[in-house]
Amino acid sequence: MSDTILTIADATKRYGSVLALDHVTLDVEEGEFLTLLGPSGSGKTTLLSAIAGFAPLSEGRIELRGRDITHEPPEHRDFGMVFQGYALFPTMTVRDNIAFPLKVRKRPAAEVKQRVEYCLGLVQMEDFADRMPTQLSGGQQQRIALARALSFEPQVLLLDEPLSALDKKLRADLQWELKSLHDSLGVTFIYVTHDQDEALSMSDRVVILKDGRIQQEGEPDTLYNSPRNRFVADFLGKSNFLQLSVKAREGDALTCAIGGTDFAVKAPGDVPSVDILQVALRPERIRLAEPGAEMLDGTVRQVSYLGERCLVMIEHEEAGTLMISQPTWKAGVTPRAGLPISFGWDADAPVILTGEAA
């Protein structure tokens, strides 16, 4: 089991009457890639700033390997930082930008030279060492910002939406590079983003925030497949939300209904006994078929072609409007707007929502 490198206990941050962090408690494990995910105003950047020392806490504490650093200034925390806007020194070459943190720390000249060359290699920018930042593309500048942040071997690397200013393809490429770099170095990464795909693809663990509170944390697949409440299910990916009438229970199986149609829903033993069940149903867990072939019949309202998949909006009299995601390659049925269609799902497809947003 990994050791805890960072402990955030009861962290609270107020800006006047605004509560930006509301008693957040979180442990960060040595060497993990932890992502803070949430919409604008959720508190993710404030939490990262508090860890960095830029936003002093109103209450609570932060510990680094058991040592209280709550009131230590940023320069004493020995954390690397990568910003969305690169923050490179425009009058310094690439080489000098990377060397700067080492020179500030008064490292020997031979060590500075060795570390700069090593970090240039890490980000595959050896051929650009003598260029100025204005001579680099956005992706290249971000690579240099990353190399500079890693040059002095920080205990923790903090990344504040570092890829959000880049175009979609470059962002996807750099996601792979960042994850590969993390895996090879073993440095603890704390990453802030509002992009769900980034969080799912790169993280060992994701912490989802809303209104300054943690809504749920866990491994990406656990959060996606087992969201605790409607906010998590809706923010992390897409979901359909249904109210099901509960008619009977036998073991871990519930008999539920939509309108006059009964079907089974798999339920864990801790689901409370209720007459109405709130569930989330991911679009890719719904099957499409010819009319009458599945348990529910509806009408196709809209189809959006996305290349490898298409999104199909279905209207059902009792269930309302549902979004269905279907592969386009060898699909069993080709939906068209206005046509009748049948749809259904397996008993373990719906996720029962047992919690409210914190």
BAGUTI-535956 format. One record per residue (C-alpha): x, z, y; residue number from 1; residue in one letter. Coordinates in Angstrom, 1 decimal. Last residue first. Example, Ala and Ser with C-alpha at 12.3 -4.5 7.8 and 13.67 -1.06 7.14 Angstrom:
BEGIN
{rec {13.7, 7.1, -1.1}, 2, S}
{rec {12.3, 7.8, -4.5}, 1, A}
This chain:
BEGIN
{rec {-23.4, -0.6, 17.4}, 358, A}
{rec {-25.4, -3.6, 16.2}, 357, A}
{rec {-27.9, -2.5, 13.6}, 356, E}
{rec {-27.2, -2.2, 9.9}, 355, G}
{rec {-28.8, -3.1, 6.6}, 354, T}
{rec {-28.7, -6.9, 6.7}, 353, L}
{rec {-29.4, -8.3, 3.3}, 352, I}
{rec {-27.3, -11.4, 2.6}, 351, V}
{rec {-29.3, -14.3, 1.1}, 350, P}
{rec {-27.4, -16.5, -1.5}, 349, A}
{rec {-27.4, -14.1, -4.4}, 348, D}
{rec {-30.8, -15.2, -5.7}, 347, A}
{rec {-29.9, -18.9, -5.5}, 346, D}
{rec {-31.3, -21.2, -2.8}, 345, W}
{rec {-34.1, -23.6, -2.0}, 344, G}
{rec {-35.1, -26.8, -0.2}, 343, F}
{rec {-37.6, -29.6, -0.5}, 342, S}
{rec {-38.0, -32.5, 2.0}, 341, I}
{rec {-40.7, -34.4, 3.9}, 340, P}
{rec {-39.4, -37.1, 6.3}, 339, L}
{rec {-39.6, -36.9, 10.1}, 338, G}
{rec {-35.8, -37.1, 10.7}, 337, A}
{rec {-34.0, -38.5, 7.7}, 336, R}
{rec {-32.3, -36.5, 4.8}, 335, P}
{rec {-30.2, -38.3, 2.2}, 334, T}
{rec {-30.5, -36.5, -1.1}, 333, V}
{rec {-28.1, -35.6, -3.9}, 332, G}
{rec {-25.1, -35.9, -1.5}, 331, A}
{rec {-22.3, -38.0, -3.0}, 330, K}
{rec {-20.0, -37.3, 0.0}, 329, W}
{rec {-22.0, -36.1, 3.0}, 328, T}
{rec {-21.7, -32.4, 2.2}, 327, P}
{rec {-24.8, -30.5, 3.3}, 326, Q}
{rec {-25.2, -27.8, 5.9}, 325, S}
{rec {-28.8, -26.5, 6.4}, 324, I}
{rec {-30.2, -25.1, 9.6}, 323, M}
{rec {-33.7, -23.5, 9.3}, 322, L}
{rec {-36.6, -23.7, 11.7}, 321, T}
{rec {-39.7, -21.5, 10.8}, 320, G}
{rec {-39.9, -19.6, 7.6}, 319, A}
{rec {-43.7, -19.7, 7.5}, 318, E}
{rec {-44.6, -23.3, 8.2}, 317, E}
{rec {-41.1, -24.7, 7.4}, 316, H}
{rec {-39.1, -26.9, 9.8}, 315, E}
{rec {-35.7, -28.2, 8.6}, 314, I}
{rec {-32.7, -28.9, 10.8}, 313, M}
{rec {-30.0, -30.7, 8.8}, 312, V}
{rec {-26.3, -30.4, 9.6}, 311, L}
{rec {-24.1, -33.1, 8.1}, 310, C}
{rec {-20.8, -32.7, 6.4}, 309, R}
{rec {-17.5, -34.5, 5.8}, 308, E}
{rec {-18.0, -36.5, 9.0}, 307, G}
{rec {-20.2, -34.4, 11.3}, 306, L}
{rec {-23.6, -36.2, 11.2}, 305, Y}
{rec {-26.4, -34.3, 12.9}, 304, S}
{rec {-29.8, -34.6, 11.3}, 303, V}
{rec {-33.0, -33.4, 13.1}, 302, Q}
{rec {-36.6, -32.4, 12.3}, 301, R}
{rec {-36.7, -32.7, 8.5}, 300, V}
{rec {-40.0, -31.4, 7.2}, 299, T}
{rec {-40.6, -28.6, 4.8}, 298, G}
{rec {-41.1, -27.7, 1.1}, 297, D}
{rec {-40.0, -24.5, -0.5}, 296, L}
{rec {-39.1, -23.7, -4.1}, 295, M}
{rec {-37.2, -26.9, -5.0}, 294, E}
{rec {-38.2, -30.2, -6.6}, 293, A}
{rec {-41.5, -30.6, -4.8}, 292, G}
{rec {-40.2, -33.0, -2.1}, 291, P}
{rec {-36.7, -34.4, -3.0}, 290, E}
{rec {-33.9, -32.0, -2.8}, 289, A}
{rec {-31.8, -29.9, -0.4}, 288, L}
{rec {-29.9, -26.8, -1.4}, 287, R}
{rec {-29.2, -23.8, 0.9}, 286, I}
{rec {-26.0, -21.9, 0.7}, 285, R}
{rec {-24.2, -24.1, 3.2}, 284, E}
{rec {-26.5, -23.0, 6.0}, 283, P}
{rec {-25.7, -19.3, 5.5}, 282, R}
{rec {-28.8, -17.1, 4.9}, 281, L}
{rec {-29.0, -13.8, 6.7}, 280, A}
{rec {-31.6, -11.3, 5.6}, 279, V}
{rec {-34.1, -8.8, 7.1}, 278, Q}
{rec {-36.4, -7.3, 4.4}, 277, L}
{rec {-40.0, -6.2, 5.0}, 276, I}
{rec {-41.7, -3.7, 2.8}, 275, D}
{rec {-38.8, -1.3, 2.6}, 274, V}
{rec {-36.9, 0.7, -0.1}, 273, S}
{rec {-33.4, 1.1, 1.2}, 272, P}
{rec {-30.6, -1.1, -0.1}, 271, V}
{rec {-28.0, 1.2, -1.7}, 270, D}
{rec {-28.4, -0.4, -5.2}, 269, G}
{rec {-27.2, -3.8, -4.1}, 268, P}
{rec {-29.8, -6.5, -3.8}, 267, A}
{rec {-30.1, -9.9, -5.5}, 266, K}
{rec {-33.1, -11.8, -4.2}, 265, V}
{rec {-35.7, -13.4, -6.5}, 264, A}
{rec {-38.5, -15.7, -5.4}, 263, F}
{rec {-42.2, -15.7, -4.6}, 262, D}
{rec {-43.9, -18.4, -2.5}, 261, T}
{rec {-47.2, -17.7, -0.8}, 260, G}
{rec {-45.8, -17.1, 2.6}, 259, G}
{rec {-42.2, -16.3, 2.2}, 258, I}
{rec {-41.9, -13.8, -0.7}, 257, A}
{rec {-39.6, -11.3, -2.3}, 256, C}
{rec {-39.0, -10.0, -5.8}, 255, T}
{rec {-36.0, -7.8, -5.6}, 254, L}
{rec {-33.2, -7.7, -8.3}, 253, A}
{rec {-30.6, -5.0, -8.6}, 252, D}
{rec {-32.7, -3.0, -11.1}, 251, G}
{rec {-36.3, -4.1, -10.9}, 250, E}
{rec {-37.9, -4.2, -7.5}, 249, R}
{rec {-41.3, -5.5, -6.3}, 248, A}
{rec {-43.2, -7.2, -3.5}, 247, K}
{rec {-40.7, -7.3, -0.6}, 246, V}
{rec {-41.9, -9.6, 2.2}, 245, S}
{rec {-38.9, -11.5, 3.6}, 244, L}
{rec {-38.0, -11.8, 7.2}, 243, Q}
{rec {-35.4, -14.6, 7.7}, 242, L}
{rec {-32.3, -15.2, 9.8}, 241, F}
{rec {-30.4, -18.5, 9.4}, 240, N}
{rec {-26.7, -18.1, 9.9}, 239, S}
{rec {-23.8, -19.8, 11.5}, 238, K}
{rec {-20.2, -18.7, 11.5}, 237, G}
{rec {-18.9, -15.3, 12.6}, 236, L}
{rec {-21.1, -14.6, 15.6}, 235, F}
{rec {-24.5, -14.8, 13.9}, 234, D}
{rec {-23.7, -12.7, 10.8}, 233, A}
{rec {-21.7, -10.2, 12.9}, 232, V}
{rec {-24.6, -9.8, 15.4}, 231, F}
{rec {-27.2, -9.6, 12.7}, 230, R}
{rec {-25.7, -6.7, 10.9}, 229, N}
{rec {-23.3, -5.8, 8.1}, 228, R}
{rec {-21.9, -9.2, 7.3}, 227, P}
{rec {-21.1, -9.7, 3.6}, 226, S}
{rec {-19.9, -13.2, 3.0}, 225, N}
{rec {-18.2, -13.9, 6.3}, 224, Y}
{rec {-16.9, -10.4, 6.8}, 223, L}
{rec {-15.7, -10.1, 3.2}, 222, T}
{rec {-14.0, -13.6, 3.3}, 221, D}
{rec {-12.2, -12.7, 6.5}, 220, P}
{rec {-10.8, -9.4, 5.3}, 219, E}
{rec {-12.4, -6.4, 7.0}, 218, G}
{rec {-13.8, -4.9, 10.2}, 217, E}
{rec {-17.3, -4.5, 11.5}, 216, Q}
{rec {-19.1, -3.9, 14.8}, 215, Q}
{rec {-16.2, -2.3, 16.6}, 214, I}
{rec {-17.4, -1.2, 20.0}, 213, R}
{rec {-16.5, -2.3, 23.6}, 212, G}
{rec {-19.7, -4.2, 24.1}, 211, D}
{rec {-19.2, -6.2, 20.9}, 210, K}
{rec {-16.1, -6.3, 18.7}, 209, L}
{rec {-15.2, -7.9, 15.4}, 208, I}
{rec {-12.0, -6.7, 13.8}, 207, V}
{rec {-10.5, -9.3, 11.4}, 206, V}
{rec {-8.0, -8.6, 8.6}, 205, R}
{rec {-5.3, -10.7, 7.0}, 204, D}
{rec {-5.9, -13.3, 9.6}, 203, S}
{rec {-5.1, -17.0, 10.0}, 202, M}
{rec {-8.0, -19.2, 8.9}, 201, S}
{rec {-10.9, -16.8, 9.5}, 200, L}
{rec {-9.8, -15.7, 13.0}, 199, A}
{rec {-8.9, -19.2, 14.1}, 198, E}
{rec {-12.2, -20.6, 12.9}, 197, D}
{rec {-14.1, -17.8, 14.7}, 196, Q}
{rec {-12.6, -18.7, 18.1}, 195, D}
{rec {-13.1, -15.8, 20.5}, 194, H}
{rec {-9.4, -14.8, 20.1}, 193, T}
{rec {-7.0, -11.9, 20.3}, 192, V}
{rec {-4.1, -11.6, 17.8}, 191, Y}
{rec {-2.2, -8.5, 16.7}, 190, I}
{rec {0.8, -9.6, 14.7}, 189, F}
{rec {3.0, -7.2, 12.7}, 188, T}
{rec {6.3, -8.9, 11.9}, 187, V}
{rec {6.8, -10.0, 8.3}, 186, G}
{rec {9.0, -12.9, 9.4}, 185, L}
{rec {8.1, -15.6, 6.8}, 184, S}
{rec {4.4, -14.8, 6.6}, 183, D}
{rec {4.1, -14.5, 10.3}, 182, H}
{rec {5.8, -17.8, 10.9}, 181, L}
{rec {3.6, -19.5, 8.3}, 180, S}
{rec {0.5, -18.1, 10.0}, 179, K}
{rec {1.7, -19.3, 13.4}, 178, L}
{rec {2.6, -22.8, 12.1}, 177, E}
{rec {-0.8, -23.2, 10.4}, 176, W}
{rec {-2.5, -22.2, 13.6}, 175, Q}
{rec {-0.2, -24.5, 15.6}, 174, L}
{rec {-1.5, -27.5, 13.8}, 173, D}
{rec {-5.2, -26.5, 14.4}, 172, A}
{rec {-4.5, -26.0, 18.1}, 171, R}
{rec {-2.8, -29.3, 18.3}, 170, L}
{rec {-5.8, -31.0, 16.8}, 169, K}
{rec {-8.3, -29.2, 19.0}, 168, K}
{rec {-6.5, -29.5, 22.4}, 167, D}
{rec {-4.5, -26.6, 23.7}, 166, L}
{rec {-5.6, -24.0, 26.3}, 165, A}
{rec {-7.1, -21.7, 23.7}, 164, S}
{rec {-3.9, -21.5, 21.6}, 163, L}
{rec {-2.4, -18.2, 22.9}, 162, P}
{rec {-5.7, -16.2, 23.0}, 161, E}
{rec {-3.7, -13.0, 23.8}, 160, D}
{rec {-1.0, -12.6, 21.2}, 159, L}
{rec {0.6, -9.2, 20.7}, 158, L}
{rec {3.8, -9.1, 18.5}, 157, L}
{rec {4.6, -5.6, 17.1}, 156, V}
{rec {8.0, -4.1, 16.3}, 155, Q}
{rec {9.8, -6.6, 18.6}, 154, P}
{rec {12.8, -8.5, 17.3}, 153, E}
{rec {14.4, -9.2, 20.7}, 152, F}
{rec {13.8, -13.0, 20.5}, 151, S}
{rec {10.3, -12.8, 19.1}, 150, L}
{rec {8.5, -13.0, 22.5}, 149, A}
{rec {10.9, -15.7, 23.7}, 148, R}
{rec {10.3, -17.8, 20.6}, 147, A}
{rec {6.5, -17.5, 21.1}, 146, L}
{rec {6.8, -18.5, 24.7}, 145, A}
{rec {9.0, -21.4, 23.6}, 144, I}
{rec {6.3, -22.5, 21.1}, 143, R}
{rec {3.7, -22.2, 23.8}, 142, Q}
{rec {5.7, -24.5, 26.0}, 141, Q}
{rec {6.0, -27.1, 23.2}, 140, Q}
{rec {2.2, -27.0, 22.7}, 139, G}
{rec {1.5, -27.5, 26.4}, 138, G}
{rec {4.0, -30.4, 26.7}, 137, S}
{rec {7.5, -29.8, 28.0}, 136, L}
{rec {9.4, -31.2, 31.0}, 135, Q}
{rec {7.8, -28.6, 33.3}, 134, T}
{rec {9.4, -25.8, 31.1}, 133, P}
{rec {12.9, -27.1, 32.0}, 132, M}
{rec {15.0, -28.8, 29.3}, 131, R}
{rec {18.3, -27.5, 27.9}, 130, D}
{rec {17.0, -26.1, 24.6}, 129, A}
{rec {14.7, -29.1, 23.8}, 128, F}
{rec {16.5, -30.4, 20.7}, 127, D}
{rec {16.5, -27.0, 19.0}, 126, E}
{rec {12.7, -26.7, 19.4}, 125, M}
{rec {11.6, -26.2, 15.7}, 124, Q}
{rec {9.8, -22.9, 16.4}, 123, V}
{rec {12.1, -20.8, 14.2}, 122, L}
{rec {15.0, -22.9, 15.0}, 121, G}
{rec {14.8, -22.1, 18.7}, 120, L}
{rec {14.6, -18.5, 17.6}, 119, C}
{rec {17.8, -18.6, 15.6}, 118, Y}
{rec {19.7, -20.4, 18.4}, 117, E}
{rec {18.5, -17.8, 20.9}, 116, V}
{rec {19.4, -15.0, 18.6}, 115, R}
{rec {23.0, -16.2, 18.1}, 114, Q}
{rec {23.6, -16.8, 21.8}, 113, K}
{rec {22.2, -13.4, 22.7}, 112, V}
{rec {24.2, -11.7, 20.0}, 111, E}
{rec {27.4, -13.2, 21.2}, 110, A}
{rec {26.6, -12.2, 24.8}, 109, A}
{rec {26.1, -8.6, 23.8}, 108, P}
{rec {22.6, -7.2, 24.4}, 107, R}
{rec {21.8, -5.8, 27.8}, 106, K}
{rec {18.1, -5.2, 27.2}, 105, R}
{rec {17.4, -7.5, 30.2}, 104, V}
{rec {19.8, -10.0, 28.7}, 103, K}
{rec {17.8, -10.0, 25.4}, 102, L}
{rec {14.5, -10.5, 27.2}, 101, P}
{rec {15.9, -13.4, 29.2}, 100, F}
{rec {17.6, -15.3, 26.3}, 99, A}
{rec {14.4, -17.2, 25.4}, 98, I}
{rec {13.8, -18.3, 28.9}, 97, N}
{rec {17.5, -19.1, 29.4}, 96, D}
{rec {17.4, -21.5, 26.4}, 95, R}
{rec {14.2, -23.2, 27.6}, 94, V}
{rec {15.8, -23.7, 31.0}, 93, T}
{rec {15.0, -21.4, 33.9}, 92, M}
{rec {13.3, -22.2, 37.2}, 91, T}
{rec {9.8, -22.4, 35.7}, 90, P}
{rec {10.0, -18.9, 34.1}, 89, F}
{rec {7.5, -19.1, 31.2}, 88, L}
{rec {4.2, -17.4, 31.5}, 87, A}
{rec {2.7, -19.4, 28.5}, 86, Y}
{rec {-0.9, -19.4, 30.1}, 85, G}
{rec {-2.6, -18.0, 27.0}, 84, Q}
{rec {-0.2, -15.2, 26.8}, 83, F}
{rec {2.4, -14.1, 24.1}, 82, V}
{rec {3.6, -10.5, 24.2}, 81, M}
{rec {6.4, -8.8, 22.2}, 80, G}
{rec {6.2, -5.0, 21.9}, 79, F}
{rec {9.1, -2.7, 22.5}, 78, D}
{rec {6.9, 0.2, 23.8}, 77, R}
{rec {9.3, 1.3, 26.5}, 76, H}
{rec {8.7, -1.8, 28.7}, 75, E}
{rec {4.9, -1.3, 28.6}, 74, P}
{rec {5.0, 2.2, 30.2}, 73, P}
{rec {4.5, 5.2, 27.8}, 72, E}
{rec {1.3, 7.2, 28.4}, 71, H}
{rec {-0.4, 6.6, 25.1}, 70, T}
{rec {2.9, 6.3, 23.2}, 69, I}
{rec {2.3, 9.2, 20.8}, 68, D}
{rec {4.7, 8.9, 17.9}, 67, R}
{rec {3.1, 8.7, 14.4}, 66, G}
{rec {4.5, 5.2, 13.6}, 65, R}
{rec {3.4, 4.0, 17.0}, 64, L}
{rec {0.5, 6.2, 18.2}, 63, E}
{rec {-2.2, 5.3, 20.7}, 62, I}
{rec {-4.5, 8.0, 22.2}, 61, R}
{rec {-8.0, 8.7, 23.4}, 60, G}
{rec {-9.6, 8.8, 26.9}, 59, E}
{rec {-9.4, 6.8, 30.1}, 58, S}
{rec {-6.8, 4.6, 28.5}, 57, L}
{rec {-4.0, 2.9, 30.6}, 56, P}
{rec {-4.4, -0.9, 30.8}, 55, A}
{rec {-1.1, -2.7, 30.8}, 54, F}
{rec {0.4, -0.5, 28.0}, 53, G}
{rec {0.5, -3.2, 25.4}, 52, A}
{rec {-2.0, -1.4, 23.2}, 51, I}
{rec {-4.3, -0.9, 26.2}, 50, A}
{rec {-3.9, -4.6, 27.0}, 49, S}
{rec {-4.9, -5.5, 23.5}, 48, L}
{rec {-7.9, -3.3, 23.7}, 47, L}
{rec {-8.9, -4.8, 27.0}, 46, T}
{rec {-8.5, -8.3, 25.6}, 45, T}
{rec {-10.9, -7.4, 22.7}, 44, K}
{rec {-13.4, -5.5, 24.8}, 43, G}
{rec {-16.5, -7.6, 24.0}, 42, S}
{rec {-16.8, -9.1, 27.6}, 41, G}
{rec {-16.4, -12.7, 26.4}, 40, S}
{rec {-17.4, -12.9, 22.7}, 39, P}
{rec {-15.5, -11.2, 19.9}, 38, G}
{rec {-12.5, -11.2, 17.6}, 37, L}
{rec {-9.5, -8.9, 17.4}, 36, L}
{rec {-7.3, -10.4, 14.7}, 35, T}
{rec {-4.8, -8.5, 12.6}, 34, L}
{rec {-1.9, -10.3, 10.8}, 33, F}
{rec {-0.4, -7.5, 8.8}, 32, E}
{rec {3.3, -6.5, 8.7}, 31, G}
{rec {2.8, -2.7, 9.0}, 30, E}
{rec {-0.9, -1.8, 9.0}, 29, E}
{rec {-3.0, -1.4, 12.1}, 28, V}
{rec {-5.3, 1.6, 12.2}, 27, D}
{rec {-8.4, 1.6, 14.4}, 26, L}
{rec {-10.6, 4.0, 16.4}, 25, T}
{rec {-12.5, 2.6, 19.4}, 24, V}
{rec {-14.4, 5.2, 21.5}, 23, H}
{rec {-16.2, 2.8, 23.7}, 22, D}
{rec {-13.8, 0.3, 25.4}, 21, L}
{rec {-14.9, -1.7, 28.5}, 20, A}
{rec {-17.4, 1.0, 29.7}, 19, L}
{rec {-18.3, -0.2, 33.2}, 18, V}
{rec {-19.2, 2.5, 35.7}, 17, S}
{rec {-15.8, 2.4, 37.4}, 16, G}
{rec {-13.6, 0.5, 35.0}, 15, Y}
{rec {-13.7, 2.7, 31.9}, 14, R}
{rec {-11.5, 2.6, 28.8}, 13, K}
{rec {-12.0, 4.6, 25.7}, 12, T}
{rec {-9.7, 4.7, 22.6}, 11, A}
{rec {-11.0, 7.3, 20.1}, 10, D}
{rec {-7.8, 6.9, 18.1}, 9, A}
{rec {-5.7, 3.8, 17.9}, 8, I}
{rec {-3.0, 4.2, 15.2}, 7, T}
{rec {-0.1, 1.6, 14.9}, 6, L}
{rec {2.4, 1.1, 12.2}, 5, I}
{rec {0.3, 2.3, 9.2}, 4, T}
{rec {2.2, 1.9, 6.0}, 3, D}
{rec {1.3, -0.8, 3.5}, 2, S}
{rec {0.0, 0.0, 0.0}, 1, M}
